[in-house]
Amino acid sequence: MREELRSTDPSWIGGHRLLGRLGAGGMGVVYLGRTAEGTLAAVKVILPEHAGDADFRVRFRREAEAAQRVDSPWAVRVTASGTEDERPWLATEFVPGPALSETVARCGPLPARSVRVLGRLLARALASVHAAGLVHRDVKPGNVLLAADGPRLIDFGVARVTDATALTAADMVVGTPGFLAPEQATDGAAAVGPAGDVFSLGCLLAYAATGRPPFGSGAVDALLYRTVHGAPDLDGIDDPELRGLLDALLAKDPAARPTAAGLDERITEDAPDGTIGWLPETVVRLIADRAAATLALPGIDATVAESPAPRAPAPARRRLLLLAGAGAVAVAGGGAFAVREWLRDDDTGGSGAAGADTRTWTIGVQADLSGPRAADGRAQERGVRLAVDRFNSRTDKPFALRVEALDDRGEAADAARIADRFARDRDVLAVVGPTDDPATTAVLETYDEAMLPILTVSSLQATFAVRSRRSFFQAAPADVALAYPIRNRLVLRPDVQRLGVLVDRAGGQSAYLTGYFLNRLVVDSTDGTTYPRVVPAGTRDLAPVVADLLAHRSDAFFHAGDRAGAARAARTLAATPYEGPRMAMHTAMGARFLKDAGDAAEGWEFVSPCVGATAPAVKEFAAAHRKKYGGAPARWAAEAYDAAGLVLAAVTALARKNRPPARAALVAKIAASSYHGISRDYAFDENQRFKGQAAHLYGVREGAFRYLGPLATSKN
């Protein structure tokens, strides 16, 4: 989408009047420009730091000349260039349509026929690129625009001449992880060739057909590892012709892939004129709407950059947020809170009833209370309620509290609505939750905009795809951080030399990253070795994989996957002579594992971020839980109790009578605090993630899960 020009932007480039910004990247800024004849163009202007490099200019001129030789209706045409100007630039035809990435995100995956047509047209574009002596190097959904008359391959900003030195260092990985070829991931720019573009096209088409990248998402190292070693995720693609095409495009060996030119014969599907015949109606409508919106341009005199007028003040809401952010700097000093600073026992024997003039504020709980993780959500609600009960029992409390728990069912849409409700309620001090990763991803921007503190104790993926997370606290070690105590338990022992790691893609991103990071950690930090295997989601017969792990002398075993896969692994391993240590992720713990694994569950262990109900540190909390709820606290209850305690310690330090602290001030206070809880000591890093690897060990003993105690924290 077009953005307004900034005061530092030029108003003219090479005979193009600039009308707005279309995007920016590491090489330059792309503007929407218009020639004197009224023709629109996308004008890419190189950044000054590159423009001053003489070698860069030579390469840029050579590659711009090569790009002008690309002749295809499905690749954007280079219309002009200024390679010798003070700020080198390149202009291409302007395509007023949405990117494929946006189209799939808004309209869903494309039908098989649409994907085949898209593949044939883009293959023709790549064939022209390769015939011109170029390699694109960044074929991805964001670099394909959908216009009224078909797709366009765009952005030759990282393209290079096949027989020339690249614009980047020879050992640099160029392209977008998840959409680049395995040879690029291992050998960098030195391995760039036309076959890499073909592999990227396969990734792009798989994304168009499924709505997800074929090698997942997340940390770059993990993406590159999966690209090199893992099988693509093509689940849901039932069309045999399309499935066969993708298998060929995604071959690990570059020599086994078809050429772009050869794909024109291999793909028999062809496109009629326009988009109506091969794209879904919803996509056609989006293309039409986007073209109309993008072309609603200002008059030619609207762009003035030489002498910008003062900007109008921002809307009141945004201005208040900025002021609050400034206030946060003033209160960002450290503060150490012990749990008894606010949960101390009441020595007076008073009822703790609030005075008539005491204000009541709210701690929100956003949790899955009726969905797939309802047990975890209810445990967290109970933990927060016990913390608030304890606080309200004080006779000297400066304010009173209430708990409002809302059920998001683990659904992103419900989670977003609940976040909006909490964010608008000025009596809500902070929110504990959500329970799982998808719900957390859905709410972060809402809470961030309102600067409302949100603390999750059970949403543990390593990264979240949001622009900002200023008010978000991950109050437990991420799953990948548990790789340290897992390594210590399984490998740092005299009877283990090689760790077998079985990664089941059914476990999602956290499972894959945990298995990947554990593999790297063992190799990089111990004298032990590993033997990793990755199986696609839905793999039911694990016998060949387990046999392979044991054949390679694995004397310890770790399963990274879901609960059902862990049970299958337990049964499979029990049918072998193997007697060594065995472990699965904490997410596999539960009655389902015990039932499905049967006797094979005995002896399995789990490293968990949750403290056990029998731990000495939680004795008083467990007694209070039994008294109120009639049973021992479940996993996550103590952690939620601590999260509420952390918030209340910060609120107590900042609050004035009947005046809650500003939300931004509370965020800053929590971020700078250390806190001694019943489950662990809490502190946060610069990204407001839990600092450390505090973990606990569980094992199956005599057919039940037993808490075996805390695990030591690694020094590294």
C-alpha positions in Angstrom: 0.0 0.0 0.0 1.1 3.5 -0.7 2.4 5.7 2.1 2.9 9.5 2.2 6.3 10.9 1.4 8.5 11.8 4.3 10.1 15.3 4.7 13.6 13.8 3.8 12.3 12.1 0.6 13.1 13.7 -2.8 10.2 15.0 -4.9 11.7 14.2 -8.3 13.9 11.3 -9.5 15.0 10.9 -13.1 12.0 12.7 -14.6 9.5 10.9 -12.2 7.4 13.0 -9.9 7.3 11.0 -6.7 3.7 10.5 -5.3 4.4 8.3 -2.3 6.4 5.4 -0.8 5.7 1.8 -1.8 8.3 0.1 0.5 11.8 0.1 1.7 14.6 -2.5 2.2 18.2 -3.0 2.8 19.3 -1.7 -0.6 17.0 1.3 -1.1 13.5 2.9 -1.0 10.8 2.2 -3.6 8.6 5.1 -4.6 5.5 5.5 -6.7 6.4 7.9 -9.5 4.7 9.5 -12.5 6.3 10.7 -15.7 5.5 13.8 -17.5 3.3 11.7 -19.8 1.3 10.4 -16.8 2.8 6.9 -16.8 3.1 5.4 -13.4 6.3 3.6 -12.3 7.9 2.0 -9.3 11.1 3.8 -8.7 13.8 2.2 -6.6 16.4 4.6 -5.3 19.6 3.2 -3.8 20.6 4.2 -0.3 23.5 6.6 0.1 25.8 4.1 1.8 25.7 1.9 -1.3 25.7 4.8 -3.7 29.1 5.9 -2.5 30.7 2.5 -3.2 32.4 2.6 -6.6 32.4 -1.2 -7.0 28.7 -1.3 -6.1 28.0 1.2 -8.9 29.8 -0.9 -11.5 27.9 -4.0 -10.5 24.6 -2.1 -10.2 25.0 -0.7 -13.8 25.9 -4.1 -15.2 22.9 -5.8 -13.5 20.5 -2.9 -14.4 21.5 -3.4 -18.1 20.9 -7.1 -17.8 17.5 -6.6 -16.2 16.4 -4.4 -19.1 16.9 -7.5 -21.3 14.2 -9.4 -19.4 11.3 -9.7 -21.8 8.2 -11.3 -20.4 4.6 -10.2 -19.9 4.8 -11.9 -16.4 7.9 -10.0 -15.2 7.8 -6.3 -14.5 9.5 -4.4 -17.3 12.4 -2.0 -16.5 11.4 1.3 -18.0 14.4 3.6 -17.1 17.5 3.8 -15.0 20.0 6.3 -13.6 23.0 4.2 -12.8 25.4 7.2 -13.0 23.2 9.6 -10.9 24.3 10.7 -7.4 21.6 8.4 -6.1 21.4 5.5 -8.5 17.8 4.4 -9.4 15.9 2.0 -11.4 12.3 2.4 -12.6 9.9 -0.5 -13.5 6.3 -0.5 -14.6 3.8 -0.1 -11.8 1.4 -3.0 -11.0 -1.6 -1.9 -9.1 -2.5 -5.2 -7.4 -2.0 -7.1 -4.1 1.0 -9.3 -3.5 0.4 -13.0 -3.5 1.3 -13.0 0.2 -1.5 -10.6 1.1 -3.9 -12.4 -1.2 -3.4 -15.8 0.5 -3.5 -14.2 3.9 -6.9 -12.5 3.2 -8.6 -15.0 0.8 -7.0 -18.3 1.8 -5.1 -20.9 -0.2 -5.7 -21.0 -4.0 -7.3 -24.0 -5.7 -5.0 -26.5 -7.4 -5.8 -25.2 -10.9 -5.1 -21.7 -9.9 -1.7 -22.7 -8.5 -0.9 -24.6 -11.7 -1.7 -21.6 -13.9 0.3 -19.3 -11.5 3.2 -21.7 -11.7 3.2 -21.8 -15.5 3.1 -18.0 -15.9 5.8 -17.4 -13.2 8.0 -20.1 -14.8 7.8 -18.2 -18.1 8.9 -15.1 -16.2 11.8 -16.9 -14.7 12.8 -18.4 -18.0 13.1 -14.9 -19.4 15.1 -13.8 -16.4 17.5 -16.7 -16.8 17.7 -16.2 -20.6 18.9 -12.6 -19.9 21.7 -14.0 -17.8 20.2 -13.2 -14.5 19.2 -15.1 -11.4 16.4 -13.5 -9.4 17.5 -14.9 -5.9 14.4 -13.8 -4.0 11.4 -15.5 -5.5 8.7 -15.4 -2.7 5.0 -14.5 -2.3 5.8 -10.9 -1.5 7.6 -10.5 -4.8 4.6 -11.6 -6.9 1.9 -9.1 -7.6 -1.5 -10.1 -9.0 -2.9 -7.7 -11.6 -6.1 -7.7 -13.6 -4.4 -9.5 -16.5 -2.2 -11.9 -14.5 0.8 -12.2 -12.1 4.0 -10.1 -12.2 7.3 -11.2 -10.8 8.9 -8.1 -9.3 12.0 -6.8 -7.4 15.2 -7.6 -9.1 17.0 -5.7 -6.3 19.0 -8.7 -5.3 19.3 -10.2 -8.8 22.7 -10.9 -10.1 24.3 -11.6 -13.5 25.0 -15.4 -13.7 28.7 -15.1 -14.5 29.4 -12.0 -12.5 30.3 -11.1 -8.9 27.3 -10.7 -6.7 26.3 -7.5 -5.0 26.8 -9.3 -1.7 29.6 -11.2 -0.1 30.3 -14.6 -1.5 29.4 -16.4 1.8 26.2 -14.4 2.5 22.8 -16.1 2.4 20.8 -14.0 0.0 17.0 -14.3 -0.3 14.3 -15.0 2.2 14.6 -18.0 4.6 11.8 -20.4 4.0 11.8 -19.6 0.2 15.4 -20.2 -0.7 17.2 -23.4 -2.0 19.1 -25.7 0.3 22.3 -25.0 -1.6 21.9 -21.3 -0.9 21.4 -22.1 2.8 24.6 -24.1 3.0 26.9 -22.4 0.5 25.6 -18.8 0.4 25.9 -16.6 -2.6 28.5 -18.9 -4.1 25.8 -21.5 -4.8 23.3 -19.1 -6.5 22.0 -20.4 -9.9 18.9 -20.7 -11.9 18.0 -24.0 -10.1 17.7 -22.0 -6.9 15.0 -19.8 -8.4 13.2 -23.0 -9.4 13.3 -24.3 -5.9 12.0 -21.0 -4.6 9.2 -21.1 -7.1 8.3 -24.5 -5.6 8.2 -23.0 -2.1 6.0 -20.1 -3.4 3.5 -22.5 -5.1 3.3 -24.7 -2.0 2.5 -21.6 0.0 -0.2 -20.6 -2.5 -1.7 -24.0 -2.2 -1.6 -24.5 1.6 -1.4 -21.0 3.0 1.9 -21.8 4.8 5.6 -22.0 3.9 6.6 -25.6 3.2 9.5 -25.5 5.7 7.6 -23.7 8.4 8.4 -20.4 10.1 10.4 -19.1 13.1 14.1 -18.7 13.8 16.3 -18.3 10.7 18.7 -21.1 11.7 15.8 -23.5 12.2 14.3 -22.6 8.8 17.6 -23.1 7.0 18.1 -26.4 8.8 14.7 -27.7 7.8 15.3 -26.5 4.2 18.5 -28.5 4.0 17.4 -31.6 6.0 13.7 -31.8 6.2 10.9 -32.8 3.9 8.5 -30.1 2.8 5.1 -29.9 4.4 2.7 -30.5 1.6 -0.2 -31.8 3.7 -3.6 -30.9 2.2 -2.4 -30.9 -1.4 -4.5 -33.8 -2.9 -4.2 -32.9 -6.5 -1.7 -35.5 -7.9 -0.5 -33.4 -10.8 0.3 -30.4 -8.5 1.8 -32.7 -5.9 4.1 -34.3 -8.5 5.1 -30.8 -9.8 6.0 -29.6 -6.3 8.0 -32.8 -5.5 10.1 -32.1 -8.6 10.6 -28.4 -7.9 11.6 -29.0 -4.3 14.2 -31.7 -5.0 17.2 -31.2 -2.7 19.7 -31.8 -5.6 19.7 -28.8 -8.0 20.4 -31.1 -10.9 17.2 -33.0 -10.3 15.0 -30.0 -10.7 13.4 -29.0 -14.0 14.5 -25.8 -15.6 12.2 -22.8 -15.7 11.9 -23.2 -19.5 11.1 -26.9 -19.2 8.2 -26.2 -16.9 6.3 -24.6 -19.7 5.9 -28.0 -21.3 5.5 -29.9 -18.0 2.6 -27.7 -16.7 -0.3 -28.3 -19.2 -2.7 -25.9 -17.5 -2.9 -22.6 -19.3 -4.6 -19.3 -18.4 -7.4 -17.6 -20.3 -7.4 -13.9 -20.8 -7.7 -11.9 -17.6 -8.2 -13.3 -14.1 -11.8 -14.4 -14.1 -11.2 -17.9 -15.5 -8.4 -19.1 -13.2 -8.6 -17.2 -9.9 -11.4 -17.5 -7.3 -14.0 -14.7 -7.2 -12.8 -13.4 -3.9 -9.3 -12.9 -5.3 -10.6 -11.2 -8.4 -12.6 -8.8 -6.2 -9.5 -8.0 -4.1 -7.5 -7.3 -7.2 -10.1 -4.9 -8.5 -10.5 -3.2 -5.1 -6.7 -2.8 -4.7 -6.3 -1.4 -8.2 -9.0 1.2 -7.6 -7.6 2.2 -4.2 -4.0 2.4 -5.4 -4.9 4.5 -8.4 -6.8 7.0 -6.4 -3.8 9.3 -6.5 -3.3 12.9 -5.5 -2.9 15.6 -8.1 0.5 16.2 -9.6 1.1 19.2 -7.4 0.4 17.4 -4.1 4.0 16.2 -3.6 6.1 18.9 -2.0 9.3 17.8 -0.3 11.6 20.8 -0.6 9.9 22.9 2.1 7.6 20.7 4.2 4.9 22.3 6.2 4.7 21.6 9.9 2.9 18.3 10.6 -0.5 18.3 12.1 -0.6 17.0 15.7 -1.3 13.3 16.1 -4.8 12.3 17.3 -5.4 12.6 21.0 -5.2 8.9 21.7 -1.8 8.5 20.1 -0.5 11.6 21.8 -1.5 10.3 25.2 0.3 7.0 24.5 3.4 8.8 23.6 3.3 10.9 26.8 2.7 7.7 28.8 5.8 6.2 27.1 7.8 9.2 28.1 6.7 8.7 31.7 7.8 5.2 31.6 11.4 6.3 31.3 11.1 8.2 34.5 10.0 5.2 36.5 12.1 2.5 34.8 14.5 2.3 37.7 15.0 -1.2 39.2 12.9 -2.7 42.0 13.3 -6.0 43.7 10.2 -7.5 45.2 9.9 -10.6 47.4 6.7 -12.5 47.5 6.0 -11.6 51.1 6.1 -7.8 50.4 2.5 -8.1 49.3 1.4 -11.6 50.3 2.5 -11.3 54.0 0.3 -12.9 56.5 -2.2 -10.6 58.3 -1.1 -10.4 61.9 -4.1 -8.3 63.1 -6.7 -11.0 62.4 -8.8 -8.4 60.6 -11.2 -9.4 57.9 -9.5 -7.4 55.2 -12.6 -5.8 54.0 -12.0 -2.7 52.0 -12.9 0.7 53.4 -15.7 2.6 52.0 -13.3 5.0 50.2 -11.0 2.2 48.8 -11.1 1.8 45.1 -11.4 -1.7 43.5 -9.3 -2.5 40.5 -9.2 -5.6 38.3 -6.7 -8.3 37.4 -7.9 -9.8 34.1 -7.5 -13.5 33.2 -7.7 -14.3 29.5 -7.6 -18.1 29.2 -8.9 -21.1 27.3 -11.6 -22.2 29.8 -13.6 -24.5 27.6 -11.4 -25.4 24.6 -8.5 -27.9 24.0 -6.4 -26.4 26.9 -9.3 -25.8 29.3 -7.5 -27.7 32.1 -4.5 -25.4 31.9 -6.7 -22.3 31.6 -8.7 -23.2 34.7 -5.6 -23.9 36.6 -4.3 -20.4 35.8 -7.6 -18.7 36.7 -7.5 -20.5 40.1 -3.9 -19.4 40.7 -4.7 -15.7 40.0 -7.8 -15.9 42.2 -5.8 -17.3 45.1 -3.2 -14.5 44.7 -6.0 -11.9 44.8 -7.7 -13.5 47.8 -4.4 -13.4 49.7 -3.9 -9.7 48.8 -7.5 -8.8 49.7 -7.1 -10.4 53.1 -4.6 -7.7 54.2 -6.0 -5.0 56.5 -3.4 -2.5 55.3 -3.9 -2.9 51.6 -3.9 0.4 49.7 -6.6 -0.7 47.3 -8.9 -3.7 46.7 -8.9 -6.1 43.8 -11.2 -8.3 41.8 -10.6 -10.9 39.2 -12.4 -11.0 35.8 -11.8 -14.2 33.9 -12.9 -14.4 30.2 -12.9 -17.5 28.1 -11.3 -17.3 24.6 -11.7 -21.0 24.0 -8.2 -21.0 22.5 -9.7 -19.3 19.4 -7.8 -16.4 17.8 -11.0 -14.4 17.0 -12.4 -14.8 20.5 -9.0 -13.9 21.9 -8.9 -10.7 19.9 -12.4 -9.6 21.2 -11.5 -10.3 24.8 -8.3 -8.3 24.4 -10.2 -5.3 23.0 -12.6 -5.5 26.0 -9.8 -5.6 28.6 -7.9 -2.9 26.8 -10.8 -0.5 26.9 -11.5 -1.0 30.6 -9.4 1.5 32.5 -9.9 -0.4 35.8 -8.0 -3.4 34.4 -4.4 -3.2 35.8 -2.9 -6.1 33.9 -3.9 -9.4 32.3 -2.6 -12.9 32.9 -2.8 -15.1 29.8 -3.5 -16.2 27.2 -3.1 -20.0 27.5 -1.6 -20.8 24.1 0.6 -19.4 21.3 -2.1 -18.7 18.6 -4.3 -16.8 21.0 -1.3 -14.8 22.3 -0.3 -13.9 18.7 -3.8 -12.7 18.1 -3.9 -10.2 21.0 -0.4 -8.7 21.3 -0.9 -5.7 19.1 -4.2 -4.8 20.9 -2.5 -4.9 24.3 0.5 -3.1 23.0 -1.5 -0.2 21.6 -3.3 0.2 25.0 0.1 -0.4 26.8 -1.8 -2.8 29.1 0.6 -5.3 30.8 0.0 -8.9 29.7 1.9 -11.8 31.3 1.7 -15.3 29.8 3.0 -18.3 31.7 2.1 -21.0 29.2 2.5 -19.5 25.7 6.1 -20.5 25.2 7.0 -20.3 21.5 10.3 -18.6 20.9 9.1 -15.7 18.7 5.8 -14.0 17.9 5.2 -12.3 14.5 4.2 -8.9 15.7 5.7 -5.5 15.1 5.9 -4.6 18.8 5.6 -6.3 22.2 6.3 -3.5 24.6 3.6 -4.5 27.1 4.1 -8.3 26.7 5.9 -10.4 29.3 6.7 -14.1 28.7 6.8 -15.1 32.3 8.3 -18.6 31.8 11.2 -20.0 29.8 10.4 -20.6 26.2 10.3 -24.2 25.1 13.7 -23.8 23.3 15.3 -22.5 26.5 14.4 -25.9 28.1 16.9 -27.5 25.7 19.6 -26.6 28.3 18.3 -28.6 31.2 17.2 -31.4 28.7 20.8 -31.5 27.5 22.1 -31.6 31.1 19.7 -34.4 32.1 20.2 -36.6 29.0 23.8 -36.0 27.8 25.9 -34.8 30.8 26.2 -38.4 32.2 28.9 -41.0 31.8 26.6 -43.6 30.1 25.6 -41.5 27.2 27.7 -40.6 24.1 25.1 -40.1 21.4 21.6 -38.5 21.7 19.0 -39.6 19.2 16.6 -36.8 18.5 13.3 -37.6 16.9 11.4 -34.5 15.7 7.8 -35.0 14.7 6.4 -32.1 12.6 3.0 -32.7 14.2 4.3 -30.9 17.3 4.4 -27.6 15.4 7.0 -24.8 15.6 7.9 -25.2 19.3 8.7 -28.9 18.9 10.7 -28.4 15.8 12.8 -25.6 17.3 13.3 -27.4 20.5 14.6 -30.5 18.7 16.7 -28.4 16.4 18.2 -26.3 19.1 18.9 -29.3 21.4 20.8 -31.0 18.5 22.9 -27.9 18.0 23.5 -27.4 21.7 24.8 -30.9 22.3 27.2 -30.7 19.4 28.4 -27.2 20.2 28.7 -27.4 24.0 29.6 -31.0 24.8 31.9 -33.8 23.7 28.8 -35.9 22.8 27.2 -36.4 19.4 23.7 -36.5 18.1 21.7 -38.3 15.5 18.6 -36.3 14.5 15.6 -37.6 12.4 12.6 -35.5 11.3 9.3 -37.1 10.3 6.4 -35.4 8.6 3.2 -34.7 10.5 0.9 -37.7 10.5 3.6 -40.4 10.5 2.2 -43.3 12.3 4.8 -46.1 11.8 7.9 -45.0 13.7 9.5 -48.4 13.7 11.9 -47.7 10.8 12.9 -44.4 12.3 13.5 -45.8 15.8 15.4 -48.7 14.3 17.6 -46.2 12.4 18.3 -44.2 15.6 19.3 -47.3 17.4 21.4 -48.5 14.5 23.4 -45.3 14.8 24.2 -46.1 18.4 21.9 -43.6 20.1 22.2 -44.3 23.8 19.7 -41.6 24.9 16.4 -40.7 23.2 14.5 -37.4 23.0 11.1 -37.0 21.3 10.0 -33.5 20.1 6.4 -33.6 19.0 2.9 -33.9 20.2 1.3 -36.1 22.9 0.1 -38.8 20.4 3.5 -39.0 18.7 5.3 -39.3 22.0 3.0 -42.3 23.0 3.7 -43.9 19.6 7.4 -43.4 20.2 7.2 -44.9 23.7 5.4 -48.1 22.4 7.8 -48.4 19.5 10.9 -48.0 21.7 9.5 -50.5 24.2 9.4 -53.2 21.5 13.2 -52.9 21.1 16.0 -54.0 23.5 16.7 -50.3 24.3 17.0 -49.5 28.0 18.6 -46.1 28.0 17.2 -42.7 29.2 14.1 -41.5 27.3 12.4 -38.1 27.4 9.7 -36.2 25.6 8.6 -32.5 25.7 6.5 -31.4 28.6 3.6 -30.8 26.2 3.2 -34.6 26.0 2.4 -34.9 29.7 -1.1 -35.8 30.4 -3.6 -38.7 30.8 -3.6 -39.2 27.0 0.1 -40.1 27.1 -0.4 -42.6 29.9 -3.4 -44.2 28.2 -2.0 -44.4 24.7 1.5 -45.5 25.8 0.3 -48.0 28.4 3.1 -49.9 30.1 5.6 -48.4 27.7 5.1 -45.0 29.5 7.1 -46.3 32.5 10.4 -44.6 32.9 9.8 -41.7 30.5 10.9 -38.3 31.8 9.8 -34.7 31.0 11.5 -31.3 31.6 8.8 -28.8 32.4 8.6 -25.1 33.3 5.9 -26.0 35.9 6.7 -26.7 39.5 5.1 -29.7 41.1 2.3 -29.5 43.7 4.5 -31.6 46.1 7.5 -29.2 46.0 8.3 -27.7 49.4 8.2 -24.1 48.0 4.5 -24.4 47.1 3.3 -26.1 50.3 1.3 -23.2 51.6 -0.1 -22.4 48.2 -1.1 -26.0 47.7 -2.9 -26.1 51.1 -4.8 -22.9 50.2 -5.8 -24.5 46.8 -7.0 -27.6 48.4 -9.1 -25.6 50.9 -10.8 -23.5 48.3 -11.0 -25.9 45.3 -11.0 -29.3 47.0 -7.8 -30.7 45.3 -4.2 -30.2 44.6 -3.2 -27.4 42.2 -2.8 -28.5 38.6 0.2 -27.5 36.3 0.4 -23.7 35.6 -1.6 -22.7 38.8 1.5 -21.8 40.8 3.0 -19.9 37.8 -0.2 -17.9 37.4 -0.2 -17.2 41.1 3.3 -15.8 40.8 2.5 -13.8 37.7 -0.3 -12.1 39.6 2.0 -11.6 42.5 4.6 -9.9 40.3 2.0 -7.5 39.0 0.6 -6.7 42.4 4.1 -6.0 43.8 4.7 -3.5 41.0 1.2 -1.9 41.5 1.7 -1.6 45.2 5.0 0.2 44.7 3.5 2.7 42.2 -0.1 3.2 43.3 -1.4 6.2 45.1 -4.6 6.0 47.1 -7.5 5.5 44.7 -5.3 6.3 41.8 -4.0 3.3 39.7 -0.5 3.7 38.2 -0.3 4.7 34.5 -0.2 1.5 32.4 3.1 2.5 30.8 4.6 3.1 34.2 3.5 -0.3 35.3 5.0 -1.9 32.2 8.3 -0.3 33.0 8.2 -1.3 36.6 7.5 -4.9 35.8 10.2 -5.0 33.2 12.8 -3.6 35.7 11.8 -5.8 38.6 13.1 -9.0 40.1 10.7 -11.1 42.0 10.9 -14.1 44.3 8.0 -16.4 43.6 7.0 -19.8 44.8 7.8 -21.4 41.4 10.9 -19.6 40.5 12.7 -16.2 40.7 11.5 -13.8 38.0 13.5 -11.3 35.9 13.1 -10.3 32.3 15.6 -9.5 29.5 15.6 -6.5 27.2 12.9 -8.2 25.1 10.8 -8.8 28.3 11.2 -12.6 28.0 11.9 -14.6 31.1 15.6 -14.5 31.9 16.9 -18.0 32.6 16.1 -21.7 32.2 14.4 -22.6 35.5 12.9 -26.0 35.0 11.5 -29.0 36.8 11.8 -32.7 36.2 8.9 -35.2 36.1 8.9 -38.9 35.4 6.4 -41.7 34.9 6.8 -43.9 38.0 4.4 -46.8 38.7 2.0 -45.7 36.0 1.6 -42.0 37.1 3.4 -38.7 36.6 5.7 -37.9 39.6 7.4 -34.6 40.4 11.1 -35.4 40.7 12.4 -32.0 41.7 13.9 -28.8 40.3 16.8 -29.0 37.7 19.9 -26.9 38.1 20.2 -23.9 35.9 23.0 -23.9 33.3 25.7 -21.3 33.6 25.7 -20.9 29.8 
